[in-house]
Amino acid sequence: MMQDYPVLWFWNRLPHSLFSNLKNLTVTMCGFVKLIPFHVLRSLNHLEDLVVRDCYILEVIFDLEELNDYNGEIQPLVVVPLKTLILLDLPELQNVWSNNNNAPQGLVSFRCLQEVIASSCEKLNSIFPASIAKDMSCLEELKIKDCSIDVIVANQDGQASESVVDDDTLIVFPRLTFLYLDDLPNLRNFYPHRHRLKWPCLEELYVVFTDLDLFENEASSSSSAIHHEEMKPDSKYPLLSHEEDFPKLEVLYLEGEEARMMLNIQLPKSKFPKVKDLNLLQFGRTTNA
């Protein structure tokens, strides 16, 4: 019988404080749709590692819908201590964090996350909602493979769309060293509106078979284009900016269309001053440097 949540969370004889010292949680072959509701999440004061795999009906990992009930109320910030999140073979997973856009922002933070891995999640829409991504100060590794995502950071649903974007959204991952994007044919953008990405500590970048644009062309990077851009559903924004250098990048691996883009553009030598391992695989041809 399919259940919304694990029965364990709602067993009256077990107080939530029982899980306050839980450090590692592995969930396999589960039979429920949602994994952790907010009232349980806030009691997991020492949870550092969460692994979820082979759950064939699971749709949501962190259900934050309860936050909607706090609208207008002052609540203390809940900082989830989670450091590692691994999601494997979850064919029905649609959202890691459930939609909580009617709730006031800033009630929950996953700022301690250091490693996020998602693989074989065929219905996953995105990795982070914007409200979670803005506080990723400790994230060091992000690996996504064989998923259906079209963006990595999702726009806040319910936010009024505008025909013209006047300012860039700044997305910063100050400690990110490893970014791996593989077999993501629907991935068109990191974020669905014009934005600037900063990852000053990036050391390894792998982009294989996505629909991303690596760099923007000169016309779209001009100031007038940036500040008077018409938003369209099929707009694409580059993963890498001409304005940003990557002083610590040592490994760059591009395969497919991404490699062709790299071969056809001219970049200043200062862009990747420390690259030691460059691999460009284009339609069966490999370039190593």
N, C-alpha and C positions, 0 to 999 in steps of 0.2 A: 504493500500500500504506500502510495506516494505521500510524503509529509512536507510541510512548509519548512520546518526547522528540525534539528536533532531534538528528540524527546528529552535528552539529558538536561538541556538548558531550562526546561520548564517543569522538571520534576520537583514538586513542592518540598520534598523531604531534603533536597540538596540546596543549601544556601549558596548564593553566587560567590560568597567569600571563599568557598571551597576551591575555586579555580584561581584565586589571587596569586598563588605561587607557581602556576603553570608556566613553563618556560618554552617547551617545544610541543607543537601540536601537528600531527600528521593525520590526514583524513583520506581514506581510500575506499573506493567502491561504496560511496554513500547513497542513501535513498531519499534525499530531501532536496528541495528547490533552493533554499537559502541557508547559508552556513552560520553566520554569527550576527545576531541582532545587536543593536546598539547597547541595550541594557546589560548584555553579557560582555560586550567588548570593553565597556568602561570598567569592568571588574577584573580584567585580565592584566593586572598591573606589572607582570613580569614576562609576558609573552614576547619572545624574541624571534622564534622561527615558526613559520607556518608553511606546511607542504600539503597541497591538495591535488590528488591525481585520480584518474580513472573513475570519476563520478559522472555518470552519463545523463543525469537529469538536472544537475545543479546549474542554476542560472545566475546567482548572486553570491559573492563571497561575504562582503560586509554590507549588511542591510541597515542603512541609516535613516529609514523612513520615520523612525520614532522622533528624530530631530524636528520634524514638522510640528510636533506637539509643543515645542518650546518656543514657538514664534512669539516674539515680543517679550519673552522672559529673559532675565539675566542669568546665565549659566556659566559655571567655571569651565575653562578649557580642558578638554580631555586629550591628553597626549598619550597616544598608543605607543608602547615601547618596541613594537615590532621592528626587527632589523632585516629579516630575510623572508621574502614571499616567493614561493615557487608554485606555479600552476601548470599542470601537465595533463594532457588528454582529457579535456573537459568540453565535449562536443556541443553542449547546450548553454555554456556560459556566455552571458550577454554583457554583464557588467561586473567589474571587480568591486566597485563601490556603487550602491544603488542610488537612484536619483533622489537628491534631497534639496532640490533647488528652491523649494518654498520655505526652507528653514533658514534662519539667520546664519550667515557665514561665520567661521571662526570658532565653532563649538568643538571641533575635533581636529586633531593634527596627527599625521603619520611622519613627522619630521625625522624620526629615528631610522627610517628605512635606508638600508645600505645596498641591498641587492634585490632586484625584481626580475624573475624569469617567467615567461609565459610561452607555452609551446602546445601546438595542436588544439587550439581553441577556435573551432570553425565558425562560431557565431559571435565571437567577441567584437564589440563595437569600438572600444578604445581601451587604453590602459588606465589613465588618470582622468578624473574630472578636474576642471580648472581649479576648483577650490582646494583640492588636495595637492595638485602639482605645484602650486605657488609656494609650498613650504617643504621643498625637497632638499634641504640644505646638506643632508648627509648621504644622499644617494651616490654610490660609487659604480655600480654595475647595473646595466639594463640590457636584457637579452630577450628578444621577441622572435619567434620562429613559427611559421606555418599557422598563422592566424588570419582572421578575416577583417582585421581592423582597417579603417580608412584614415584614422588619425590616432596619434598617441595621447595627446592631451585634448580632451573633448571640451567644446564650448559649453557654457552653462545653459542648459535648456530653459526656456522660459524667458531668457534675456532678450529684450527687444532687438531685432535685427535692424541694422542701419544700411542705407544704400551707399553711404560713403564712410570710409574709415579715416579718421583724422590723425590718429596716433597709433604707434606700434604698441603691441603687447610685449613686454619683456618677460621672457621665461629663462630663469637662471638655474643651472645645476652646478653649483660651485665646486663640488668634489667628484663629479662624474669622470671616471677614467676609462670606462669600457662601455661601448655602445655597439650592439650586434643586432642587425635587422636582416632577416633572411626569409625568403619565400613568403612575402607579404604583398600579393598582387594587387590588393585594393588600397594599399597605403599610398595616399596622394600628398598628405601634409602631416607635419608634426603637430600643428595646431591649425584649425580651420579658418583663421583670419590672419591678416598680415601681422607678423610678429618678428621679434628678434630673439635669437637663441644665444645664450652664453654658456660655454662649458670650458673654462680656462684650463682645467686640469686633464682634459681628454688626452689619453695616450693611445687608445686602440679604437679604430672605427671600421666596422664591417657593414657594408650595404650590398645585399645580394637579392636581385629579382624583386624589386618594389616598383611602384609607380611614382616615386619621388623625383623631383628635380633637385640636383645637387646645388647648382648655383643659379642665381637670377641673371637675366640678361641685362645689358646696360640700360635699356629703355625703362624696364620695370624698376631698376634700382635708383633711378633719378628721384630727386626730392619731390618734384611735382607729381610723379607717378605714385609715390608712396602716400602722399597726403590727399590725393584725389582719385583714389582707386574705387571703381565700382565693384561692389561685392557681388559675385556670381556663385551659384551652387557648385560650379566646376572649377573655381579658381584654385590655382596651385601656387604654393609659396616654397621657396628653396630651403633645403636643409642647412646649407652652409651660406654664410654671408660674405660678400666681397670685402666688407668693412671689418671683419673679424679675422685675426690671425690665430693659429693653433700652435702655440710655442712649445707644447709638450707632446704633440702627436708623434708617435714613433712607428705605428703600424696602420696602414691604410689599405683595405682590401675592398675592391669594387668588382662586381660581376654583372654582366648583362648590359642593359641600357645605361646604368650608372657609369660603367667603365667607358662606354663610348663618349659620354658627356665629358669625362675627365680628359680623354685624349684629344678632344676637339676645342678645348679652351686654353687660354694662356693665363697663367697665374704668376704673380711675382714670387721670387725665390723666398721671400720672407714669410709667405703664407704657411708653409710647412717646413720650418727650418731644421727640425730634428727627425724627420721621417727616415727610418732605417730599412723598413720593409714595405715596399710598394708592390701590390699585386693588382693588375687590371686584366680581367678575363672578359673578352668580348667575342661572343659567338664562336667559342672554341679556340680563340687565339689568346695566349697569355703573354702579358708584359710584366717582367719582374725588374725591380730596380733596388 
